[in-house]
Amino acid sequence: MEASPESSTPPRFAHPPGYSFPHHRLAQVQRFPEKQPIVLVACGSFSPVTYLHLRMFEMAVDYVRQNTDFEIVGGYMSPVSDKYKKPGLLSATDRVTMCTLATEQTSTWLMVDPWEAVQSYQRTAVVLDHFEHEINTVLGGVQGRPVRVVLLAGSDLIGTMSEPGVWSEDDLDHILGKYGVFTIERAGSDMDQATEALAHWRHNIFFVPQLIQNDVSSTKVRLFIRRGLSVRYLLPAPVVDYIEQNHLYLDDVPTQQDKKEEGSSRKLGS
């Protein structure tokens, strides 16, 4: 999720009408009881959700199995609210639907939580508190054991966390100190600089390498759609079908980032 200035307000966990926390794929029993159970939470626009968003979870699974004493018992996508005010942001209803199609039809363990999407803007720290509350306080963890909630993000998010004034120190300490983050390597990100700036929380920042580079982005997908290019095999087929059936992104107004991507991709389709 692109960072916005963070401010300190008390967490609120009011449920929107008809909301229930999704936990149908949350493991009820650990395969390795000696390991610490964790849940991965990815916050973002997901406009639209791409294979890279899904692939991030799988890369984290491999990293966790090979390098940690954690056991992943569930994974969640948390689309941002319409109140996030990002230019060209598709409606929460459409984004939640696309994420649900992607997770339910291509995965056996990922879920979509619409709590963040259907209310006012919520800080990332509060969203993670919400997950911790629902999983540990309401559901009682896994087999009575508390589950650690961990943020899953691209390395560009860690880059914004290292920029002065973008995130409050209290929120950084809450996110990185209490929860931690698995950050997926992305081309062009300066991780050394970010790591130095966030050295206080280095023990809770886990860098996951991309063994097969993938630079698919929602921005590029929207550009392709506007230019009449195919996006099949960049997104899950049910998501492509949903976009085509509902004529999404055809009238999308290009943002500055979109224009930058268009400049670098102008030769495509010409």
C-alpha positions as CSV (number, residue, x, y, z in Angstrom):
1,M,0.0,0.0,0.0
2,E,1.3,3.4,-0.9
3,A,1.9,5.2,2.4
4,S,0.0,8.3,3.5
5,P,0.9,10.5,6.4
6,E,0.2,8.5,9.6
7,S,-1.5,9.9,12.6
8,S,-2.1,8.6,16.1
9,T,-5.8,7.7,16.8
10,P,-7.1,4.9,19.0
11,P,-7.9,1.6,17.1
12,R,-11.6,1.0,16.3
13,F,-12.9,-2.4,15.5
14,A,-16.6,-1.6,14.7
15,H,-18.0,-4.0,12.2
16,P,-19.8,-2.7,9.1
17,P,-23.4,-4.1,8.6
18,G,-23.3,-7.7,7.4
19,Y,-19.6,-8.1,8.0
20,S,-18.0,-11.2,9.4
21,F,-14.3,-11.9,9.7
22,P,-13.3,-14.5,7.1
23,H,-11.5,-17.5,8.6
24,H,-12.7,-20.4,6.5
25,R,-9.1,-21.1,5.4
26,L,-7.4,-20.3,8.6
27,A,-5.6,-23.5,9.8
28,Q,-7.2,-25.1,12.8
29,V,-4.3,-27.3,13.6
30,Q,-0.6,-26.7,13.2
31,R,1.5,-29.2,11.2
32,F,4.6,-28.3,13.2
33,P,3.5,-27.5,16.8
34,E,7.1,-26.5,17.8
35,K,6.9,-23.5,15.4
36,Q,5.3,-20.1,16.0
37,P,2.1,-19.7,14.0
38,I,1.9,-16.6,11.9
39,V,-0.6,-15.0,9.5
40,L,0.5,-12.9,6.5
41,V,-1.5,-9.7,5.8
42,A,-1.0,-7.7,2.6
43,C,-2.5,-4.2,2.5
44,G,-2.9,-2.4,-0.8
45,S,-5.0,-1.0,-3.6
46,F,-5.2,-4.2,-5.6
47,S,-6.6,-2.3,-8.6
48,P,-6.5,-4.8,-10.1
49,V,-5.0,-7.7,-8.3
50,T,-2.2,-9.4,-10.3
51,Y,-0.3,-12.6,-10.3
52,L,2.6,-10.9,-8.5
53,H,0.3,-10.0,-5.6
54,L,-0.5,-13.7,-5.3
55,R,3.0,-14.8,-5.9
56,M,4.3,-12.6,-3.0
57,F,2.5,-14.9,-0.6
58,E,4.1,-18.0,-2.2
59,M,7.5,-16.5,-2.1
60,A,7.0,-15.7,1.6
61,V,5.9,-19.4,2.2
62,D,9.2,-20.6,0.7
63,Y,11.2,-18.2,2.7
64,V,9.5,-19.1,6.0
65,R,9.9,-22.8,5.4
66,Q,13.6,-22.5,4.7
67,N,14.8,-19.7,6.9
68,T,12.6,-19.3,10.0
69,D,10.9,-21.1,12.9
70,F,7.5,-19.8,11.8
71,E,4.6,-21.7,10.4
72,I,2.1,-19.9,8.2
73,V,-1.5,-20.7,9.1
74,G,-3.3,-18.2,6.9
75,G,-2.9,-15.4,4.5
76,Y,-5.1,-12.3,3.9
77,M,-5.5,-9.5,1.3
78,S,-6.8,-6.3,2.8
79,P,-7.9,-3.8,0.1
80,V,-7.8,-0.2,1.0
81,S,-10.8,2.0,1.5
82,D,-12.3,4.2,-1.2
83,K,-11.4,7.0,1.3
84,Y,-7.7,6.4,0.6
85,K,-8.2,9.1,-2.1
86,K,-5.8,7.6,-4.6
87,P,-6.4,9.0,-8.1
88,G,-8.2,6.5,-10.3
89,L,-8.8,4.1,-7.5
90,L,-11.5,1.6,-8.5
91,S,-14.5,1.1,-6.1
92,A,-13.9,-1.0,-3.0
93,T,-16.7,-3.3,-4.2
94,D,-15.0,-4.1,-7.5
95,R,-11.5,-4.5,-5.9
96,V,-12.8,-6.8,-3.1
97,T,-14.7,-8.9,-5.7
98,M,-11.6,-9.2,-7.9
99,C,-9.4,-10.2,-5.0
100,T,-12.0,-12.7,-3.9
101,L,-12.2,-14.3,-7.3
102,A,-8.4,-14.5,-7.4
103,T,-7.9,-16.1,-4.0
104,E,-10.9,-18.4,-4.0
105,Q,-10.3,-19.8,-7.5
106,T,-6.5,-20.0,-7.5
107,S,-5.5,-20.6,-3.9
108,T,-6.3,-23.0,-1.1
109,W,-5.2,-20.9,1.8
110,L,-5.5,-17.2,0.9
111,M,-8.5,-15.0,2.0
112,V,-9.8,-11.5,1.5
113,D,-10.9,-9.4,4.4
114,P,-13.2,-6.5,3.4
115,W,-13.1,-4.7,6.8
116,E,-10.6,-2.1,5.7
117,A,-12.2,-1.6,2.3
118,V,-15.7,-0.8,3.4
119,Q,-15.1,2.0,5.9
120,S,-13.1,5.2,6.4
121,Y,-9.4,5.3,5.8
122,Q,-7.6,3.1,8.4
123,R,-3.9,3.3,9.2
124,T,-1.9,0.2,8.5
125,A,-1.1,-0.1,12.3
126,V,-4.8,-0.2,13.0
127,V,-5.5,-2.8,10.3
128,L,-2.9,-5.1,11.8
129,D,-4.5,-4.6,15.2
130,H,-7.8,-5.6,13.7
131,F,-6.4,-8.8,12.4
132,E,-4.7,-9.5,15.8
133,H,-8.0,-8.9,17.6
134,E,-10.1,-11.1,15.3
135,I,-7.7,-14.0,15.2
136,N,-6.4,-14.1,18.8
137,T,-9.1,-12.4,20.9
138,V,-12.3,-13.5,19.0
139,L,-11.2,-16.8,17.5
140,G,-8.7,-17.7,20.3
141,G,-5.7,-18.3,18.0
142,V,-4.8,-21.7,16.7
143,Q,-5.2,-24.6,19.1
144,G,-5.3,-22.0,21.9
145,R,-1.9,-20.5,20.8
146,P,-1.7,-16.8,19.9
147,V,-0.9,-16.2,16.2
148,R,1.6,-13.6,15.2
149,V,0.3,-11.2,12.5
150,V,3.0,-10.1,10.0
151,L,2.7,-7.6,7.3
152,L,3.6,-8.7,3.7
153,A,4.7,-5.9,1.4
154,G,6.9,-5.0,-1.6
155,S,10.2,-3.4,-0.9
156,D,8.9,-0.1,-2.2
157,L,6.8,0.1,1.0
158,I,9.9,-0.3,3.2
159,G,11.4,2.5,1.1
160,T,8.6,4.9,2.1
161,M,9.0,3.8,5.7
162,S,12.6,5.0,5.6
163,E,11.5,8.5,4.3
164,P,11.3,11.1,7.1
165,G,7.7,12.4,7.7
166,V,5.8,9.8,5.7
167,W,5.1,7.5,8.7
168,S,4.9,8.5,12.3
169,E,7.5,7.0,14.6
170,D,4.8,5.6,16.8
171,D,3.2,3.7,13.9
172,L,6.6,2.5,12.6
173,D,7.4,1.1,16.1
174,H,3.9,-0.5,16.3
175,I,4.1,-2.1,12.8
176,L,7.8,-3.1,12.8
177,G,8.3,-3.6,16.5
178,K,5.1,-5.6,17.4
179,Y,4.3,-7.3,14.1
180,G,7.2,-7.2,11.7
181,V,7.2,-7.4,7.9
182,F,8.1,-9.8,5.1
183,T,9.3,-7.5,2.3
184,I,9.5,-8.9,-1.2
185,E,12.5,-7.7,-3.2
186,R,11.6,-5.5,-6.2
187,A,13.9,-4.2,-9.0
188,G,15.1,-0.7,-8.5
189,S,14.6,-0.6,-4.7
190,D,17.5,0.5,-2.6
191,M,17.2,-1.9,0.4
192,D,20.6,-1.0,1.9
193,Q,19.5,2.6,2.5
194,A,16.1,1.6,3.8
195,T,17.6,-1.0,6.1
196,E,20.0,1.6,7.6
197,A,17.2,4.0,8.3
198,L,15.1,1.3,9.9
199,A,18.0,-0.4,11.8
200,H,16.1,-0.2,15.1
201,W,13.6,-2.8,13.8
202,R,16.0,-4.8,11.6
203,H,15.3,-8.0,13.6
204,N,11.7,-7.9,12.5
205,I,12.2,-7.1,8.8
206,F,12.6,-10.2,6.7
207,F,13.8,-9.6,3.1
208,V,12.5,-12.2,0.7
209,P,14.4,-12.4,-2.7
210,Q,12.6,-12.8,-6.0
211,L,14.3,-15.8,-7.5
212,I,12.4,-15.2,-10.7
213,Q,12.0,-11.5,-11.4
214,N,8.5,-10.3,-12.0
215,D,7.8,-6.6,-12.6
216,V,4.0,-6.9,-13.3
217,S,2.2,-4.0,-11.7
218,S,-1.4,-2.9,-11.5
219,T,-0.3,0.4,-13.1
220,K,1.1,-1.4,-16.1
221,V,-2.1,-3.6,-16.3
222,R,-4.3,-0.5,-16.4
223,L,-2.1,1.0,-19.1
224,F,-2.5,-2.1,-21.2
225,I,-6.2,-2.1,-20.8
226,R,-6.5,1.6,-21.8
227,R,-4.4,0.9,-24.9
228,G,-6.5,-2.2,-25.9
229,L,-3.7,-4.7,-25.1
230,S,-4.2,-8.1,-23.7
231,V,-3.7,-8.6,-20.0
232,R,-4.3,-12.4,-20.0
233,Y,-1.7,-14.4,-18.1
234,L,-0.8,-11.2,-16.1
235,L,-3.9,-11.6,-14.0
236,P,-5.9,-14.7,-12.9
237,A,-8.4,-15.6,-15.6
238,P,-11.5,-14.9,-13.4
239,V,-10.2,-11.4,-12.8
240,V,-9.6,-10.7,-16.5
241,D,-13.2,-12.0,-17.2
242,Y,-14.6,-9.7,-14.5
243,I,-12.8,-6.7,-15.9
244,E,-13.9,-7.4,-19.4
245,Q,-17.5,-8.1,-18.5
246,N,-17.8,-4.9,-16.5
247,H,-15.7,-2.7,-18.9
248,L,-13.4,-1.6,-16.1
249,Y,-10.4,0.7,-16.5
250,L,-11.3,1.7,-20.1
251,D,-12.1,5.3,-19.0
252,D,-9.3,5.3,-16.4
253,V,-7.7,8.8,-16.1
254,P,-3.9,8.3,-16.2
255,T,-2.0,9.3,-13.0
256,Q,1.5,10.7,-13.0
257,Q,2.8,7.2,-12.3
258,D,0.7,5.8,-15.2
259,K,2.2,8.4,-17.5
260,K,5.7,7.5,-16.4
261,E,5.0,3.8,-17.1
262,E,3.5,4.7,-20.5
263,G,6.6,6.5,-21.4
264,S,8.7,3.5,-20.7
265,S,6.3,1.1,-22.5
266,R,5.4,3.2,-25.5
267,K,6.9,0.8,-28.0
268,L,4.4,-1.9,-26.9
269,G,1.5,-2.2,-29.2
270,S,2.8,0.3,-31.7
